[in-house]
Amino acid sequence: MKPTYYSEISEGAILLHQQIHAAAEDNPDIKSLYKGCQLLYSPLIQKPKILLIGFNPGGGYFKHHGYIAENFEPMTAMEYYLNKHSLGEQTKDLFRQAGREEDLENQTVKTNFYYWATDNVADFNKLLKLLPEELSQKIFHQGRIWTKQLIDCLRPEIIVAEGFKAYDELAVLFSDKLEEEKTDSYKYFLTSENLKVIAYKRNQGNIVGKGYIKNLLKNKK
């Protein structure tokens, strides 16, 4: 049985997905940009060691299957161990170097700040501009509400933002940033509740500055 908080999030995401889908039927530009909706890329684990948060889902599901994603249930396993692609391989390599691959495979929840898929971040921004203003604002607003709700309910030990764009969205949710560090290849802060938030820079599917991130994962558990 799914936790109540997750049911509420998924029901809300389904409703917004249906509204985007309806808007796409009347606008070919929206239809070409929108690749569907997916909430989780892992099982839903309470108190996971790691919470991975990307910016938004990419268009991989659409490219592989030929139709938009409509995946509102947790996955049976961590997605990086079910499919082979650049970011997944880079992430596994990073956690392997940090001696934490078992945590990645078995103690990690993976999601995105925004659940609505596009080929890239630029397309996501285009999509928001094309959608009715009220719907666009709702997507932006609910991304923040649901991500904070998920963090508060899951209570992970570490959050790893998959890229600086995801980090920038996450950072807004926390006013109490302690030990904050920002460099060209990673960003990091600790909250007053001892939650560690780490972000790495992404270059396409590549993780920049793996050595720094590896040490953050090792030393700040």
Summary of the structure (lengths in Angstrom):
residues: 221
radius of gyration: 16.8
end to end distance: 30.3
largest distance: 51.9
contacts: 721
relative contact order: 0.17
helix: 48%
strand: 19%
